[in-house]
Amino acid sequence: GRQHCKISDQEINGKASAASSNDFSDPVYKEIAITNGCINRMTREELRSKLAEFKLETRGVKDVLKKRLKNYYKKQKLMQKEHISGDSCYDYICVVDFEATCEEGNPPEFVHEIIEFPVVLVNTHTLEIEDTFQQYVKPEINPKLSNFCINLTGITQDIVDKADTFPQVLQNVIEWMRQRELGTKYSYSMLTDGSWDMSKFLNIQCRISRIKYPSFAKKWINIRKLYGNFYKVPRNQTKLTIMLEKLGMNYDGRPHSGLDDSKNIARIAIRMLQDGCDLRVNERIHGGQLMTVSSSAPLEGAPAPQMPRHRN
């Protein structure tokens, strides 16, 4: 008959024998490999039962459940080792998902302007959303919103007419971040759903507003890319609603509301941290160009936020 896995509490909590962090000949790695083989043969119900036993989340597709159980077991076995601390790379994650002006079909010549600036602050130690920021932005080049944009985002003409322009909203964001001691007392990183928020929308907006690109947003975590690499899924399965569905979660709120999108992205980030993923910077902008950051690059958080200078 099919071989069943027996992973006991005693086995999970057993201490790994001492070895250097790069010594993969340590017997603990053989134990992990054997256990991974067992986990690969478990049914979805067996996986859910074992996860429940360890008081872990039981929702998600089978591949997600396998990854979750493997990472839990691996972290328990390696907790005594120097290179696994059980802590996140940063104290906080700032999730940003802009809403911008748009037209149906988005003609190539159309200039997108940010009209909603949300930030969701995730505490990586408590694994909770600790705070949120949201302000709407008054567009300058195309001050009248298209009906398509209003219907898509739920942002009305009246809302943006009453809003501050982008430089003032950015100043408010920076002050909000400073009050939370990000980049001074606490390490942090920005996180987005894809590359466009920073490399396109913020980049374009700073040129429109005639200000330099802010230093705190020059590097970020692209959660789509990280999700795909971590759960080993193709790029076409990394859209927000699909990521939530695969993790056994439903979308909360109104799609294309910047704040609601950011909160749902934050929920995915929290689940990935729970599943053992290291959320670390994997993209940056340099000279206006999008670039990849290697996972072997030195780990550094974003700098303390400062208002960028005006362009000449």
Secondary structure, 3 states (H helix, E strand, C coil): CCCCCCCCHHHHHCCCCCCCCCCCCCHHHHHHHHHHHHHHCCCHHHHHHHHHHCCCCCCCCHHHHHHHHHHHHHHHHHCCCCCCCCCCCCCEEEECCCEECCCCCCCCCCCCCEEEEEEEEEECCCCEEEEEEEEEECCCCCCCCCHHHHHHHCCCHHHHHHCECHHHHHHHHHHHHHHCCECCCECEEEEECCCHHHHHHHHHHHHHCCECCCHHHCEEEEHHHHHHHHHCCCHHHCCHHHHHHHCCCCCCCCCCCHHHHHHHHHHHHHHHHHCCCCCCCCEEEECCEEEECCCCCCCCCCCCCCCCCECC
